[in-house]
């Protein structure tokens, strides 16, 4: 299968590209810079020049492919509504190009915050609708096209996609610990974060591409919820720092922007995904990667 991948040079996208190529698929990766193009080419994929703002380029990439995997996103925290509108426009472009073709369209989504108070499952709907909602309501937009000749599949990722070289949320927490001198957690540290190893995530994306029916939601979640106190303790061990509870009133001052997110209890299940696709995560856990020292060096 010839697959057009956005975000192909990114943390998850580069692993997905490698997984697809190893399985015998042909990959063309979107690249907006010379650095990204070099990374895509070095991985053995073809390069398609363009960006998420260049809708004509995206349309051309989709037309030339048998499937589209959309993993790119404009992480502009200074203008998230703008990033959400961009996401909406990108997904609308892909869907209009693929409509009536029965070709697969996979897009990245997330599990965080969908069902406060309990573990989110693949059957739980995403409450975001419309271009001004979270991520532009792209997941619901895509799933609505399942009966319009698009094999649309939403891949909801755990907030922590970990592994050696990770520069995401856990790396940010490590940076906070270095700067404050303590590895903190909020309150009693019972809040849970789902996690998945980067290579397990890439594997479930490939399985979904090959076998998930139209309108499916799959969860790239290997661990339903790792207590945040255990995350902080593992970071503390690796960094040689004490572990400390941070009161809710002090979260913003201690952690900065990531504090309120780290305080959330957001467990997520992947039982239905495992049953549907036969997915069985085999890679190290988040705590194992922390104990391996992957987050001890500044990113």
Secondary structure, DSSP 8 states (H G I E B T S, - for coil): -EEEEETTTSHHHHHHHHHHHHTT-EEEEEESSHHHHHHHHHTT-EEEE--TT-HHHHHHHHHTSSEEEE------TT-HHHHHHHHHHHHHHHHHHHTTTTEEEEEEEE-TTSSTTS-B-TTS-----STTSGGGGHHHHHHHGGGTTEEEEEEEE-SEEESTT--SHHHHHHHHHHHHSEEEEETTS--EEEEEEHHHHHHHHHHHHHH--TTEEEEE-SEEEEEHHHHHHHHHHHHT-EEEEE-GGGHHHHHGGGHHHHT--B-B--HHHHHHH-----S--HHHHHHTTTTSS--
